[in-house]
Amino acid sequence: GASEATGNVTAGGEFFFLEMNTRLQVEHPVTECTTGLDLVDLQLQIAAGGRLDPEPPPASGHSIEVRLYAEDPAEDWRPQSGTVHRLALPGRVPEFEVLPGPGLRLDAGVEDGSVVGVHYDPMLAKVIAYAPTRDRAARMLATSLTRAEVHGLRTNRDLLVNVLRHPEFLAGNTDTAFFDTHGLATLAAPLADAAAESLSALAAALADAAARRATATGGRGLPSGWRNLPSQPQVKRYDGDHGEHEVRYRLTRHGLVADGHPGIVLVAHTERRVVLAIDGAQRQFHVARYGDTVHVDSSLGPVRLRAIPRFVEPSAHVAAGSLLAPMPGSVIRIGATVGDAVDAGQPVLWLEAMKMEHIVKAPAAGVLTELPVAVGTQVELGAVLAVVTPTESTDTQEK
């Protein structure tokens, strides 16, 4: 929108600058929540010749807004692109509405199936909480985000929740150095720990078994995963934030037997829902699979997994030392040429995507042996940008 700016210079040479934007700010929902006003409606009334009341309404309660971004804070805020398969908060949450009382509001720029491209800011939605106190608003917002189904792209959801739950944030001790003070790596850590991710991988495997069983054309009277060699377990592998998980399980006449998960009882499993009894308490895992990506949502925390295929096509392999495009973008600068020796972490080239520059660095010390791109080349996600052949160690050369 258009804007006007004014400035003042005092007799002592001090300069004071004031900017006024004649448009709504991104944070306008918090004003709507605390005043009960519909600012968009007021803009339209004023444009039609109406006037505002001489005195603004009193504010009450506390409102907090977060911006849900398709980005990876742990990887230098790398923006993500692709399909948003699912974006939903628990319960019935109004969108773009003035809240009549305490609750949650969602102002989303995407819906299920929307594609996030590389030419615009990767903000997906604004989530707003309104409550009588700031502490309650923060806790309500954190709980809702934790239970939200955010499928398809990596987002800053875990970072937002960790900040909202941080004692210093709740105490109001925040400034622009908050991430530096409390450690971005800690704040961006996954909400689900390694144990929760392992259980989620087990649930994903059981859901996959149920899906395969539902599409089987024969032997419907047999239990899921049945084999004529009962000692042989079913094996599935997944890659997650906490590493690789090899799920080994058997469905016997006495129930589920899963390596590394003694005493767990399988209560029910379909391709979308798995119920496990863990230490006597039942937990539900909601599973959604999109290609090789599996999202598992439970009270233990949201988990994103990549199903590792049992057999990989030879053409799917890339040469060791390959630098792959972390996102679609355009090559804007190259820092080395074929034959150059490079150090580990040395910038090899720069990509531009979503109005940001991203450095692609050498994974190890070696020689740049391939560079199939040039300045201006448009690349897709996963494209080979360069190949660095690692320098052989002295020990290897002596052998």
Kinemage of the C-alpha trace (Angstrom):
@kinemage 1
@onewidth
@group {chain A} dominant
@subgroup {mainchain}
@vectorlist {calphas} color= white
{ca gly a 1} P 0.000 0.000 0.000
{ca ala a 2} L 0.946 3.649 -0.251
{ca ser a 3} L 2.773 5.276 2.617
{ca glu a 4} L 3.764 8.695 3.903
{ca ala a 5} L 6.803 9.558 5.975
{ca thr a 6} L 7.656 12.633 8.032
{ca gly a 7} L 10.781 13.622 9.911
{ca asn a 8} L 11.915 16.222 12.416
{ca val a 9} L 15.306 17.709 13.166
{ca thr a 10} L 15.769 19.480 16.501
{ca ala a 11} L 17.887 22.578 17.040
{ca gly a 12} L 20.539 20.304 18.526
{ca gly a 13} L 20.729 18.261 15.343
{ca glu a 14} L 18.800 15.237 16.598
{ca phe a 15} L 16.701 13.550 13.936
{ca phe a 16} L 13.394 11.849 14.701
{ca phe a 17} L 11.690 9.803 12.028
{ca leu a 18} L 8.064 8.748 11.915
{ca glu a 19} L 6.541 6.521 9.266
{ca met a 20} L 2.841 6.037 8.679
{ca asn a 21} L 1.604 3.185 6.471
{ca thr a 22} L -1.901 3.550 5.078
{ca arg a 23} L -2.446 -0.201 5.088
{ca leu a 24} L -3.079 -2.959 7.588
{ca gln a 25} L -0.026 -4.432 9.239
{ca val a 26} L 0.569 -8.187 9.334
{ca glu a 27} L -0.141 -8.100 13.078
{ca his a 28} L -3.534 -6.380 12.803
{ca pro a 29} L -5.445 -9.453 14.130
{ca val a 30} L -4.064 -8.886 17.636
{ca thr a 31} L -5.627 -5.411 17.603
{ca glu a 32} L -8.899 -6.878 16.382
{ca cys a 33} L -8.840 -9.455 19.178
{ca thr a 34} L -8.122 -7.015 21.996
{ca thr a 35} L -10.529 -4.289 20.796
{ca gly a 36} L -13.277 -6.288 19.106
{ca leu a 37} L -12.961 -4.118 16.003
{ca asp a 38} L -13.032 -5.371 12.413
{ca leu a 39} L -10.280 -3.212 10.920
{ca val a 40} L -10.979 -4.331 7.350
{ca asp a 41} L -14.626 -3.321 7.711
{ca leu a 42} L -13.577 0.029 9.180
{ca gln a 43} L -11.288 0.675 6.200
{ca leu a 44} L -14.171 0.093 3.817
{ca gln a 45} L -16.446 2.367 5.857
{ca ile a 46} L -13.852 5.147 5.824
{ca ala a 47} L -13.324 4.729 2.074
{ca ala a 48} L -17.089 5.219 1.667
{ca gly a 49} L -16.943 8.504 3.589
{ca gly a 50} L -17.496 7.259 7.114
{ca arg a 51} L -15.686 8.484 10.226
{ca leu a 52} L -14.114 6.797 13.207
{ca asp a 53} L -15.351 7.414 16.736
{ca pro a 54} L -13.323 10.213 18.339
{ca glu a 55} L -12.131 7.908 21.113
{ca pro a 56} L -10.692 4.422 20.442
{ca pro a 57} L -12.351 1.519 22.255
{ca pro a 58} L -10.633 0.184 25.384
{ca ala a 59} L -8.411 -2.858 24.909
{ca ser a 60} L -8.909 -5.947 27.032
{ca gly a 61} L -7.183 -9.310 27.361
{ca his a 62} L -4.049 -10.444 25.605
{ca ser a 63} L -3.471 -11.631 22.040
{ca ile a 64} L -0.411 -13.289 20.489
{ca glu a 65} L 0.157 -13.949 16.809
{ca val a 66} L 2.722 -16.245 15.213
{ca arg a 67} L 3.677 -16.571 11.567
{ca leu a 68} L 3.821 -20.133 10.298
{ca tyr a 69} L 6.525 -20.255 7.618
{ca ala a 70} L 7.600 -22.946 5.182
{ca glu a 71} L 11.232 -22.716 6.242
{ca asp a 72} L 13.850 -24.698 8.158
{ca pro a 73} L 15.232 -22.535 10.985
{ca ala a 74} L 17.909 -25.127 11.822
{ca glu a 75} L 19.291 -24.899 8.278
{ca asp a 76} L 19.930 -21.157 8.094
{ca trp a 77} L 16.199 -20.411 7.680
{ca arg a 78} L 16.151 -22.217 4.346
{ca pro a 79} L 12.771 -21.649 2.632
{ca gln a 80} L 10.822 -24.680 1.470
{ca ser a 81} L 8.773 -25.138 -1.677
{ca gly a 82} L 6.301 -27.771 -2.741
{ca thr a 83} L 2.767 -28.894 -1.917
{ca val a 84} L 0.955 -28.194 1.337
{ca his a 85} L -0.937 -31.456 1.662
{ca arg a 86} L -2.655 -30.601 4.930
{ca leu a 87} L -2.936 -27.572 7.221
{ca ala a 88} L -5.462 -27.884 10.026
{ca leu a 89} L -5.701 -26.793 13.658
{ca pro a 90} L -7.598 -28.951 16.175
{ca gly a 91} L -11.262 -28.101 16.631
{ca arg a 92} L -13.304 -25.599 14.701
{ca val a 93} L -11.100 -22.544 14.290
{ca pro a 94} L -12.558 -19.472 12.553
{ca glu a 95} L -10.582 -17.927 9.709
{ca phe a 96} L -10.233 -14.173 9.185
{ca glu a 97} L -12.977 -13.526 11.762
{ca val a 98} L -13.084 -11.204 14.750
{ca leu a 99} L -13.227 -13.507 17.770
{ca pro a 100} L -16.269 -13.014 20.032
{ca gly a 101} L -14.218 -14.132 23.033
{ca pro a 102} L -11.116 -16.127 24.063
{ca gly a 103} L -10.042 -18.616 21.427
{ca leu a 104} L -7.955 -19.226 18.326
{ca arg a 105} L -8.044 -17.742 14.849
{ca leu a 106} L -6.364 -18.859 11.630
{ca asp a 107} L -5.543 -16.474 8.781
{ca ala a 108} L -4.130 -18.829 6.144
{ca gly a 109} L -2.850 -18.009 2.697
{ca val a 110} L -2.938 -21.653 1.646
{ca glu a 111} L -5.314 -24.591 1.790
{ca asp a 112} L -4.891 -28.327 1.412
{ca gly a 113} L -3.251 -28.943 -1.952
{ca ser a 114} L -1.775 -25.447 -2.361
{ca val a 115} L 1.656 -25.255 -3.971
{ca val a 116} L 4.281 -22.985 -2.403
{ca gly a 117} L 6.509 -21.654 -5.171
{ca val a 118} L 9.910 -19.997 -5.135
{ca his a 119} L 8.915 -16.494 -6.205
{ca tyr a 120} L 7.179 -15.270 -3.065
{ca asp a 121} L 7.593 -15.096 0.690
{ca pro a 122} L 7.009 -18.614 2.139
{ca met a 123} L 4.594 -17.578 4.902
{ca leu a 124} L 1.760 -20.119 5.090
{ca ala a 125} L -0.504 -18.653 7.751
{ca lys a 126} L -0.914 -16.519 10.823
{ca val a 127} L -2.218 -18.219 13.956
{ca ile a 128} L -3.668 -15.936 16.615
{ca ala a 129} L -4.639 -16.681 20.212
{ca tyr a 130} L -6.762 -14.455 22.451
{ca ala a 131} L -7.156 -15.007 26.196
{ca pro a 132} L -7.621 -12.994 29.423
{ca thr a 133} L -3.896 -13.257 30.233
{ca arg a 134} L -0.723 -13.361 28.162
{ca asp a 135} L 0.348 -16.628 29.779
{ca arg a 136} L -2.925 -18.340 28.825
{ca ala a 137} L -2.746 -16.982 25.284
{ca ala a 138} L 0.793 -18.344 24.867
{ca arg a 139} L -0.094 -21.771 26.257
{ca met a 140} L -3.256 -22.009 24.147
{ca leu a 141} L -1.295 -21.116 21.027
{ca ala a 142} L 1.523 -23.571 21.803
{ca thr a 143} L -0.904 -26.443 22.424
{ca ser a 144} L -2.826 -25.771 19.230
{ca leu a 145} L 0.320 -25.601 17.112
{ca thr a 146} L 1.628 -28.819 18.652
{ca arg a 147} L -1.568 -30.666 17.772
{ca ala a 148} L -1.916 -29.073 14.324
{ca glu a 149} L -1.634 -31.199 11.196
{ca val a 150} L 1.030 -29.527 9.067
{ca his a 151} L 1.857 -31.907 6.236
{ca gly a 152} L 3.969 -31.638 3.123
{ca leu a 153} L 6.604 -29.049 3.927
{ca arg a 154} L 9.039 -28.480 6.731
{ca thr a 155} L 7.997 -25.428 8.743
{ca asn a 156} L 9.043 -23.313 11.723
{ca arg a 157} L 6.219 -24.826 13.830
{ca asp a 158} L 8.535 -26.511 16.367
{ca leu a 159} L 10.515 -23.288 16.837
{ca leu a 160} L 7.318 -21.321 17.462
{ca val a 161} L 6.118 -23.799 20.097
{ca asn a 162} L 9.476 -23.919 21.865
{ca val a 163} L 9.580 -20.116 22.042
{ca leu a 164} L 5.991 -19.859 23.295
{ca arg a 165} L 6.798 -22.337 26.080
{ca his a 166} L 10.132 -20.805 27.049
{ca pro a 167} L 10.188 -19.401 30.625
{ca glu a 168} L 11.884 -16.200 29.497
{ca phe a 169} L 9.294 -15.588 26.797
{ca leu a 170} L 6.475 -16.212 29.277
{ca ala a 171} L 8.157 -13.776 31.648
{ca gly a 172} L 8.236 -11.140 28.922
{ca asn a 173} L 12.028 -11.074 28.689
{ca thr a 174} L 12.274 -10.876 24.916
{ca asp a 175} L 14.330 -8.815 22.526
{ca thr a 176} L 15.796 -9.128 19.032
{ca ala a 177} L 18.686 -11.238 20.378
{ca phe a 178} L 16.366 -13.910 21.836
{ca phe a 179} L 17.588 -16.655 19.467
{ca asp a 180} L 21.236 -15.812 20.081
{ca thr a 181} L 20.739 -15.651 23.851
{ca his a 182} L 18.914 -18.957 24.212
{ca gly a 183} L 20.385 -20.837 21.261
{ca leu a 184} L 18.614 -21.236 17.933
{ca ala a 185} L 19.574 -24.933 17.748
{ca thr a 186} L 17.850 -25.583 21.085
{ca leu a 187} L 14.779 -23.521 20.227
{ca ala a 188} L 14.423 -25.160 16.800
{ca ala a 189} L 14.757 -28.711 18.161
{ca pro a 190} L 11.959 -31.141 17.190
{ca leu a 191} L 9.058 -31.341 19.642
{ca ala a 192} L 9.134 -35.145 19.391
{ca asp a 193} L 12.223 -36.714 20.967
{ca ala a 194} L 14.058 -39.789 19.656
{ca ala a 195} L 11.839 -42.215 21.610
{ca ala a 196} L 8.667 -40.582 20.307
{ca glu a 197} L 10.032 -40.679 16.776
{ca ser a 198} L 10.833 -44.391 17.144
{ca leu a 199} L 7.277 -45.129 18.301
{ca ser a 200} L 5.916 -43.026 15.442
{ca ala a 201} L 8.008 -45.054 12.986
{ca leu a 202} L 6.465 -48.236 14.423
{ca ala a 203} L 3.005 -46.720 13.954
{ca ala a 204} L 3.883 -45.761 10.377
{ca ala a 205} L 4.971 -49.328 9.637
{ca leu a 206} L 1.765 -50.772 11.088
{ca ala a 207} L -0.353 -48.291 9.138
{ca asp a 208} L 1.519 -49.242 5.973
{ca ala a 209} L 0.824 -52.914 6.703
{ca ala a 210} L -2.883 -52.139 7.099
{ca ala a 211} L -2.901 -50.204 3.823
{ca arg a 212} L -1.241 -53.055 1.968
{ca arg a 213} L -3.640 -55.511 3.550
{ca ala a 214} L -6.626 -53.430 2.426
{ca thr a 215} L -5.479 -53.584 -1.207
{ca ala a 216} L -4.440 -57.256 -1.172
{ca thr a 217} L -6.289 -59.444 -3.673
{ca gly a 218} L -5.889 -62.769 -1.930
{ca gly a 219} L -5.582 -64.401 1.483
{ca arg a 220} L -7.994 -62.019 3.202
{ca gly a 221} L -8.549 -64.518 5.990
{ca leu a 222} L -4.896 -64.300 7.042
{ca pro a 223} L -3.599 -61.803 9.592
{ca ser a 224} L -1.803 -58.694 8.325
{ca gly a 225} L 1.851 -59.343 7.599
{ca trp a 226} L 1.404 -63.124 7.770
{ca arg a 227} L 4.300 -65.274 6.577
{ca asn a 228} L 4.812 -68.985 6.415
{ca leu a 229} L 8.127 -68.408 8.218
{ca pro a 230} L 6.899 -67.085 11.562
{ca ser a 231} L 10.380 -66.405 12.882
{ca gln a 232} L 11.011 -63.789 10.179
{ca pro a 233} L 9.918 -60.265 11.179
{ca gln a 234} L 8.552 -57.577 8.911
{ca val a 235} L 11.225 -54.922 8.354
{ca lys a 236} L 10.666 -51.311 7.332
{ca arg a 237} L 13.083 -48.409 7.483
{ca tyr a 238} L 12.418 -44.713 7.958
{ca asp a 239} L 14.599 -41.646 8.139
{ca gly a 240} L 13.680 -38.899 10.630
{ca asp a 241} L 15.080 -35.880 12.435
{ca his a 242} L 16.730 -38.195 14.994
{ca gly a 243} L 18.286 -40.534 12.438
{ca glu a 244} L 17.332 -43.770 10.744
{ca his a 245} L 14.785 -46.143 12.294
{ca glu a 246} L 14.683 -49.815 11.358
{ca val a 247} L 11.308 -51.157 12.422
{ca arg a 248} L 11.242 -54.915 12.970
{ca tyr a 249} L 7.965 -56.438 14.080
{ca arg a 250} L 5.787 -59.529 13.921
{ca leu a 251} L 2.033 -59.867 14.273
{ca thr a 252} L 1.534 -63.182 16.061
{ca arg a 253} L -1.491 -64.940 17.470
{ca his a 254} L -0.478 -63.466 20.801
{ca gly a 255} L -0.275 -59.928 19.459
{ca leu a 256} L 2.414 -57.500 18.367
{ca val a 257} L 6.078 -58.313 18.910
{ca ala a 258} L 8.294 -55.342 18.019
{ca asp a 259} L 12.055 -55.190 18.503
{ca gly a 260} L 13.016 -52.425 20.908
{ca his a 261} L 9.442 -51.943 22.117
{ca pro a 262} L 8.751 -54.652 24.706
{ca gly a 263} L 5.316 -54.822 26.252
{ca ile a 264} L 3.588 -52.612 23.690
{ca val a 265} L 0.117 -53.865 22.776
{ca leu a 266} L -1.435 -53.192 19.380
{ca val a 267} L -5.042 -52.172 20.054
{ca ala a 268} L -6.088 -51.218 16.495
{ca his a 269} L -4.516 -50.228 13.198
{ca thr a 270} L -5.790 -48.912 9.915
{ca glu a 271} L -3.913 -47.103 7.182
{ca arg a 272} L -4.735 -43.764 8.859
{ca arg a 273} L -4.894 -44.574 12.584
{ca val a 274} L -2.857 -46.754 14.921
{ca val a 275} L -3.649 -47.259 18.612
{ca leu a 276} L -0.920 -48.640 20.876
{ca ala a 277} L -1.140 -49.429 24.578
{ca ile a 278} L 2.108 -48.255 26.171
{ca asp a 279} L 2.574 -48.982 29.879
{ca gly a 280} L -1.182 -49.470 30.152
{ca ala a 281} L -2.069 -46.113 28.547
{ca gln a 282} L -3.498 -45.991 25.030
{ca arg a 283} L -2.005 -43.568 22.530
{ca gln a 284} L -3.394 -42.727 19.137
{ca phe a 285} L -1.129 -42.108 16.158
{ca his a 286} L -2.642 -40.498 13.076
{ca val a 287} L -0.661 -41.431 9.984
{ca ala a 288} L -0.717 -39.736 6.583
{ca arg a 289} L 1.527 -40.775 3.714
{ca tyr a 290} L 2.329 -38.701 0.647
{ca gly a 291} L 4.679 -40.619 -1.602
{ca asp a 292} L 7.752 -41.451 0.487
{ca thr a 293} L 6.939 -38.800 3.116
{ca val a 294} L 5.020 -39.950 6.191
{ca his a 295} L 3.540 -37.612 8.796
{ca val a 296} L 2.639 -39.085 12.182
{ca asp a 297} L 0.692 -36.895 14.614
{ca ser a 298} L 0.230 -37.893 18.252
{ca ser a 299} L 0.331 -36.486 21.772
{ca leu a 300} L 4.062 -37.327 21.756
{ca gly a 301} L 4.645 -34.621 19.150
{ca pro a 302} L 4.455 -34.272 15.372
{ca val a 303} L 6.857 -36.467 13.409
{ca arg a 304} L 7.921 -36.298 9.775
{ca leu a 305} L 9.541 -39.427 8.300
{ca arg a 306} L 10.891 -40.503 4.942
{ca ala a 307} L 10.171 -44.097 4.021
{ca ile a 308} L 13.375 -45.714 2.755
{ca pro a 309} L 12.615 -48.065 -0.146
{ca arg a 310} L 13.799 -51.643 0.176
{ca phe a 311} L 15.174 -51.655 -3.357
{ca val a 312} L 16.631 -48.523 -4.947
{ca glu a 313} L 16.826 -47.983 -8.683
{ca pro a 314} L 20.478 -47.738 -9.807
{ca ser a 315} L 19.643 -44.517 -11.634
{ca ala a 316} L 18.576 -42.967 -8.307
{ca his a 317} L 22.137 -43.014 -6.970
{ca val a 318} L 24.242 -39.869 -7.150
{ca ala a 319} L 27.991 -39.700 -7.143
{ca ala a 320} L 29.736 -39.360 -3.778
{ca gly a 321} L 30.550 -35.723 -3.038
{ca ser a 322} L 27.623 -34.399 -5.074
{ca leu a 323} L 26.251 -31.028 -3.995
{ca leu a 324} L 22.486 -31.137 -4.481
{ca ala a 325} L 20.167 -28.152 -4.820
{ca pro a 326} L 18.409 -27.680 -1.450
{ca met a 327} L 15.507 -25.967 -3.235
{ca pro a 328} L 14.472 -24.794 -6.700
{ca gly a 329} L 16.233 -21.592 -7.615
{ca ser a 330} L 18.645 -19.737 -9.856
{ca val a 331} L 22.454 -19.853 -9.737
{ca ile a 332} L 23.613 -16.268 -9.191
{ca arg a 333} L 27.300 -16.730 -8.405
{ca ile a 334} L 29.995 -19.387 -8.649
{ca gly a 335} L 32.978 -19.381 -6.324
{ca ala a 336} L 35.213 -22.081 -7.852
{ca thr a 337} L 36.011 -23.731 -11.164
{ca val a 338} L 36.607 -27.326 -12.164
{ca gly a 339} L 40.043 -28.452 -10.962
{ca asp a 340} L 40.135 -26.108 -7.959
{ca ala a 341} L 41.002 -27.483 -4.548
{ca val a 342} L 38.300 -26.633 -1.994
{ca asp a 343} L 38.131 -26.873 1.777
{ca ala a 344} L 35.295 -28.376 3.792
{ca gly a 345} L 32.596 -25.731 4.202
{ca gln a 346} L 33.983 -23.515 1.440
{ca pro a 347} L 31.265 -21.807 -0.645
{ca val a 348} L 31.114 -23.297 -4.120
{ca leu a 349} L 28.105 -21.419 -5.472
{ca trp a 350} L 25.157 -19.266 -4.491
{ca leu a 351} L 21.462 -19.841 -5.233
{ca glu a 352} L 18.676 -17.277 -5.208
{ca ala a 353} L 15.214 -18.441 -4.175
{ca met a 354} L 12.283 -16.722 -2.472
{ca lys a 355} L 14.089 -13.360 -2.433
{ca met a 356} L 17.007 -14.822 -0.456
{ca glu a 357} L 20.528 -15.953 -1.251
{ca his a 358} L 21.644 -19.416 -0.151
{ca ile a 359} L 25.223 -20.646 -0.045
{ca val a 360} L 26.013 -24.171 -1.219
{ca lys a 361} L 29.208 -25.338 0.480
{ca ala a 362} L 31.679 -28.153 -0.130
{ca pro a 363} L 30.838 -31.106 2.153
{ca ala a 364} L 34.491 -32.080 2.526
{ca ala a 365} L 37.971 -31.048 1.410
{ca gly a 366} L 38.766 -32.158 -2.120
{ca val a 367} L 38.821 -31.135 -5.760
{ca leu a 368} L 35.906 -29.697 -7.704
{ca thr a 369} L 35.613 -32.274 -10.474
{ca glu a 370} L 32.210 -31.430 -11.985
{ca leu a 371} L 30.256 -28.187 -12.343
{ca pro a 372} L 27.274 -28.741 -14.641
{ca val a 373} L 25.695 -25.315 -13.934
{ca ala a 374} L 26.548 -21.700 -14.732
{ca val a 375} L 25.357 -18.294 -13.566
{ca gly a 376} L 21.710 -17.978 -14.576
{ca thr a 377} L 20.981 -21.709 -14.603
{ca gln a 378} L 17.543 -22.542 -13.181
{ca val a 379} L 17.695 -25.704 -11.075
{ca glu a 380} L 15.098 -27.944 -9.473
{ca leu a 381} L 15.161 -29.385 -5.974
{ca gly a 382} L 17.739 -32.171 -5.735
{ca ala a 383} L 19.558 -31.285 -8.952
{ca val a 384} L 23.307 -31.949 -8.949
{ca leu a 385} L 25.048 -28.570 -8.793
{ca ala a 386} L 28.636 -29.756 -8.479
{ca val a 387} L 30.746 -32.737 -7.485
{ca val a 388} L 33.633 -32.480 -5.024
{ca thr a 389} L 35.908 -35.515 -5.048
{ca pro a 390} L 37.299 -35.860 -1.513
{ca thr a 391} L 41.051 -35.686 -1.132
{ca glu a 392} L 42.473 -39.119 -0.281
{ca ser a 393} L 44.143 -39.306 3.092
{ca thr a 394} L 47.883 -39.942 3.379
{ca asp a 395} L 47.188 -43.282 4.955
{ca thr a 396} L 45.063 -44.354 2.006
{ca gln a 397} L 47.683 -43.210 -0.489
{ca glu a 398} L 50.429 -45.110 1.349
{ca lys a 399} L 48.363 -48.289 1.181
